[in-house]
Amino acid sequence: MTRSFSVQAGGILDSFIMQLAEEGSKPGMISFATGLPDSSLFDLEGLAGSAREIVLRSGKEILQYGSTAGYYPLRERLAGYCRRKLGFDASPENIILTNGSQECFDLVGRLFLNRGDLMAVENPGYLGAKQCFSAYGPRFKGVDIGPGGIDVPGLEALVKEGAALFYSIPNHQNPSGYSYSDQVRRETASIISGSDCVLVEDDAYGELGFSGRAGRTMKSMAPDNIIFTGSFSKILSPAMRIGWMAVPGWMAGQAVKTLEASSLQPGTLCQAIAEDYLSKTDYGAYVRRLRKVYRGKMEIFTDLMEDYLKDYVTWNIPDGGMFIWMKSPEGTDAMRIYRSCIEKGLAVMPGEPFHISGGKNTIRLNFATPSEEQMRAGMKILRSACQESDPRAKSGL
Ligand SMILES: Cc1ncc(COP(=O)(O)O)c(C=O)c1O
């Protein structure tokens, strides 16, 4: 049968991740490419205890259909967390639980994007979210991001041009690891609050700041125009697929109805397990441990970069999250480094697919997943690939 796919399906962006998954899954391949958390940090005993407890204690209700907005006690917990830790007011009615925060992005696209609408995204920006929004056919335009955050006048111009949405990651951004300064947060919130543009504040890495949270939430400064999204993927486990969003009151009813139309409800069983687990865990101590482990891994990784790569490339030292943003000399093509690494047994993530424009000389590296041994072996490969692609080496400089 030859049937063409819908315009909507045909418009979905390539993620590059499929290609990488295929090439990067060869036996023995080391990976600095993914966004996976370190699986040695999963609390197997604790989660198994909560799973057993929940199914045996309240399985008759928990295994049944539940509410579209998700498991109420976890929504209550998250509303309290918004008030106490994130600085904005929320009740359980403002909190919607989803199957991963990826489903939040899909819901936002469904709620606010008409085909051809202008949508502002960070340049570079998180590919998974752009892929999700692309199903709704927006015209993406980029707002450049650097070490202190976004180019605020660039955002202002797009908001004036009528951008329907702006998707942002103010803390330890994927892919760059950059965080917004306090001033950029304030200016961004002020531009958005006087406009018809809805801002999505994605906090996927917000809890993983090495010295605590990187700054105030923009949601606390412009609550009516901002959807705040969170995820347990990098904290508890990505397979549990627990994402959440805090939405303004005016949006909540339509958001829940729209979500019901696409998925009826999220996976409340995992949500109940997470709630039981969190109720028995010293969350502050738990998160401090994650931060400590990831800071330690980042330091080992960047020390190795210093040993192996300093003659060829530059990079940032992140203050949280999972990523390091590497740049080869201006004018070089990082795709060559990527291809050479793949041939030699290392997967890295080229930076260009994260961009609306530019970024040919960039590569994203994940320091959170590899072991120290893998870091060392991978770094040797990366050095050799950088050496081969370095124009100065060829010209004898
Ligand atoms: C910035 C960012 N947002 C959202 C997600 C998706 O998370 P989830 O597993 O909650 O769908 C990721 C996953 O890597 C991410 O990097």
The ligand as an ORCA input file, in Angstrom:
! r2SCAN-3c Opt
* xyz 0 1
  C      16.148     19.976     28.646
  C      15.331     18.732     28.689
  N      14.013     18.824     28.869
  C      13.236     17.744     28.895
  C      13.762     16.487     28.721
  C      12.834     15.304     28.638
  O      12.665     14.737     29.846
  P      11.547     13.658     30.153
  O      12.271     12.379     30.341
  O      10.917     14.172     31.425
  O      10.563     13.595     29.038
  C      15.128     16.327     28.534
  C      15.710     14.989     28.342
  O      16.858     14.780     28.135
  C      15.936     17.481     28.511
  O      17.255     17.408     28.319
*
